Amino acid sequence: MANTIRLKIQNSVHRSLLSLTGGRVGKRVAGMPTLELTTVGRKSGRDHTVVLMAPVVEGDTIVIVGSRAGDAAHPAWFLNLRETPMTRVSVQHGPERSMVAHVATADERAALWPRVCEAWKGYDRYQRRTFREIPLVLLRPVA
């Protein structure tokens, strides 16, 4: 519960900084671009927006990490995307665009995980902290 509250406060502060500064502050964290991800709540049906880091960006494909700081539970945004993969994304406080989410297969994850950890070593610490496999999600523009 304490981790949930801490993560919600951090996310709220980050979203506020992006909004208040017009994106001048908070567009990058730990050298990675940030994005605002809007999912449809699997229980509520309402939109939920979170700020995440994007450790791998290849062309139009963006990789995000369901780490939840190494918590035992998956983040709500991940569970929402599994239920409804259509999402809206604003990269570095830019224009919002429609994207579709795809949970990385075992092979995709094996290829991407070293690159994710190279972008930020904390992801490896998070994986060692939890029994669950931290999922990677690939976001691609809607065709």
N, C-alpha and C positions, 0 to 999 in steps of 0.2 A: 504493500500500500504506500509506504513512504517513497519508494522508487517511482510509482505512478504519479504521485503529487509532484515530486521533483521534476520529472520529465515534462509534465504539463506546464509547470511554471517556466521552465527553460524554453519550451516551445512558444509559450505566450509572449515572453520577453523578446525572443528572436523575431517573431512575427510583428510585434510592435515596433522594434527597431527598423525593420524593413519598411514598414508603413510610414513611420514618422520621418524617416530620412529619405523617403522616395527611392529606397534601394541603395543609397550610398554606403550604408553600413549594414553588414550581414550578408552580402552577396557571395562571400567566400568564407569558409571556415576550414582551418587546418590545410589551406591550400586547395581545397575542393570547392567547386561551385555548389551553391545551395539551390534548393527548389522548394516551391510550395506545391504540395500534393493535395488535391481535393478528392476525397473518396465519398461514396454513398454508404452511410451507416447500415450495416447488415441487419440490425435490429430496429433502428429508428427510421431508416429511409431518408434521413437528413444528411446534408453535406457536412463533411468534417475536413478541415484543412490543417495540415502539419507542415513544418519546415524540416527538410532532411538534407543530408549531404549526398552528393553524387560522386563517388570515388572513381567511376569509370564512365566516360562519355565517348562513344564511337559513332561519328556521324549523327544520325537522328536517334540512335539508341542510347538510353540513359540507364545505368545500373544503380539501384538503391539497395540498401542493406537493412534487413529486418532484425537488427541487433537488440534493440531495446536495452542497450547498455549491458548486455549479457544476462538479462533477467531470465527467469525460467519460462515465462510466457511470451508468446509472439505479440508484437505490437498490434493494436486495434486496426491501424491502417492496413496492415498486411492481411488480417482476417477479412476486412472489408473488400480488399482487392481480389482475394480468392473467391468471394461471393459475387462481386460485380467488378470485372476487370476494366471496365470503361472508367476513365479518370480524366481529370483536368490538371495540367501542370504549368507552372510558371517558373522558368529557369532564371535565376539571378534577378528576380523581380521584373522580368520581362513580360511580354504578352502571354496570356494564358492560351494553351492549345489542348485539344482533345488527344488523349493517348490511350493505348490499351496495354494492360499489364500482363506479363507472362512470368510465372515463377520459373526460375532457372531449373533445367533438368540436372540430373547428377553430373552429366558430362559438361554441360555449360558451367555449372558451379565449380567443378574441378579446374576448368580453364580460367575462370574469372577470379576465384578466391585469392590466388597469389597476387593478382593485380590490385584487388581491393585492399589487401593488407599492405601492399607496397605504398598505396596512396595514403593510408593511415594505419599505423601499427596497432592502434587501439582495438581494431576489429578482431585481431588475433587474440588479444587479451580477453575480449568479450566472449569469443568462442570457447576459450579454455575455462571460463567462469561458469558456463551453463552446460547442461546435459543435452539440450536440444541442438539440432543443426541450425545455425543461423541461415535463414533463407536469403537468397538474392532474387531481386525482381528486375526484369528488363522492361523498360517502358519504351514503346514505339508509337510514332504518330499514327493516327487513324488514317487509313488509306482513302 
